[in-house]
């Protein structure tokens, strides 16, 4: 009996994935980030693409004391299947808002580039970015990836990821437009905001040619590493109950 999919086939004696023998051709020879890219794009990434892609996964594994961590740790205390419940709570919490910035920023940049020709120089990128910021302000909407609640001057991930993409020759139009927005937005908004790490990761992933509608999934993949770390930390040094009591004491309950 076989169980074929478009990606591979399992038989009693062999598992084939992406046209490769999983045990002979992939295990121990292909990194997980490379495999994730390959499964989505249906092409093996170059070493340069793998470096940029895995840099994004590391950047998005950030798992500070955020609602994602709180949700995971509280669920770990209370759910009947605590570990599974905590993973689900953490992933849903991360995907619903924080990690959506990666997808939203890439979508905004991608749609903007679909309706405008790519400029040839920095002045042209700045002019395009200025027009986009003006349009966003006129609509009363925010530009995804602009601003950060903690890194209010500069997100430390942003220049590093841009530098890696540049070193690898993969600084494409999405990253160039995102950087231009960072340079010009103050002229329209009247204040300087940082380009956040989730946004620059979206721009970098879009420049790799990955489908923008899949980018939230990559962000969830990255956050899963941090989430597992949070659950292990809860076992080593429990703070879930303290977090719960703090939240409960400060909650204001209203009628639905």
Secondary structure, DSSP 8 states (H G I E B T S, - for coil): -----SSEEE-SS-EEETTEEIIIIITTTS-HHHHHHHHHHSS---HHHHHHHHHHHHHTT---SSHHHHHHHHHHHH-TTHHHHHHHHHHHHIIIIITHHHHHHHHHHHHHHHTS---SSHHHHHHHHHHHHHHHHHHT---TTB--SS-SS--HHHHHHHHHHHHTT---HHHHHHHHHHHHHHHHHSS---B-HHHHHHHHHHHTT--GGGHHHHHHHHHHHHHHHHHHHHHHS--HHHHHHHHHHH------
